Amino acid sequence: MKTTKPVPAGSAPVLGARALNRATLERQLLLRRAGDLSVKDAVAHVVGLQAQNVRPPYYALAARLEHFDPAELSALLEARELVRIVTLRSTIHLHTADDARTLRPLVQAARERELSGFRAGLAGVDLTELAQLAREAVEVAPRTMKQLRELLLVRWPDADPQSLAVAARCTLPLVQVTPRGLWRRSGQVALTTLSTWLGDGDGDGDDGDGGGGGGGKSGRGDAEATSAASLDAAVLRYLAAFGPASVQDMQTWARLTRLREVFERLRPRLRTFRDENGVELFDLPDAPRPDADTPAPARFLPEYDNLLLSHADRSRVVPAEYKGRTWKGNYSYCVFLLDGFLAGVWRLVEDARSGSAVLTIEPFGRPGRARRDALVREAEHMLTRIAETSSSYDIRFGTVIDT
């Protein structure tokens, strides 16, 4: 393979915050809505969507797809072409079936690190046996977390119930089965293994559970614990969806460690830049990098959108003065963008009895008339897709964040 010498950081082109913002928005389908992408292809393009709650994937796609229909997403969940599963950053994500198969093993080392924080509650628990018991239970029939805890407590009555449930989630690839996640007809969380849900047979070799929940890879870097080919592919897909980005950015996105060697291996295939602080950034040579002055429309995004959570340095989207303002405790508010950057929060309240909906917008600053009008137009566009059961809706500027 042809090799090239690294370009000294000081000589690489500099990309400012606005240039990085426009590049990321373009790849996240937020600079302009995609008119020719299906829901499934869009989910694959952005390498999954945050899905801790039911509505965020629907809001996220309403912001990204020109002709989004929530029913299409629900149909893909029912057809098992999309799944809800814990992957990146130990959180539930919506992925294509193929991505769930490849990403879940990729982040297994991170699941093992998560499990290490529950050792006190798992004293005397054989994790290999726990994984086997949990697998047998959920493959007979999907189980709620309460049912899974109760089953495991029979075997380990002195263990911490929550720790047992976390251990099952970390050692097995558990998928949330439908009706969970369906538009306006979601149900409680019930779990089975990914291989069972997708009809992949007994799942041997695809779960990445390792049988030990963390002990078997002690002292090894994540890059050593996963195949080079899968890591290379993950880096390239991350850059396509979130680049230009640093090594630390991707490690933040995936909650993996020691990825420097992967980027170095790929360096001959990548372009390098640096940000205004001198941090080296990597990118695909032909990836879009729009001009920093490219207009960016108003966009309404769900809580926990990956746009705001997939870089170590979030200044490409979050102005310094607004850092931390979208959170209260462990609760995150839905956010909106103006000129490509975080500019406030929003909340939609629907009343099924009256058939009405109220969308409240709380800007952090004082947007002028033109920007307020742009927010109203964007809100109307979104509501035509996600408030379709409401006979009327109202858009207001007011207070969203509870004080």
Secondary structure, DSSP 8 states (H G I E B T S, - for coil): --------GGGS-B--HHHHHHHHHHHTT-SS-BSS--HHHHHHHTT-EE-SSSSHHHHHHHHHBTT--HHHHHHHHHTTSEEEEE-GGGSEEEEEHHHHHHHHHHTHHHHHHHHHTTGGGGTT--HHHHHHHHHHHHHHS-B-HHHHHHHHHHH-TTS-HHHHHHHHHHHS-EEE-TTTT-TTT-----EEEHHHHHT-TT-TTTS--TTTTTSTTTT--HHHHS-HHHHHHHHHHHHHHH-SB-HHHHHHHHT----HHHHHHHGGGSEEEE-TT--EEEE-TTS----TT-----EEE-TT-GGGTS-S-GGGTS-GGGTTTTEETTEE-EEEEETTEEEEEEEEEEETTTTEEEEEEEESS---HHHHHHHHHHHHHHHHHH-TT-SEEEEEE---S--
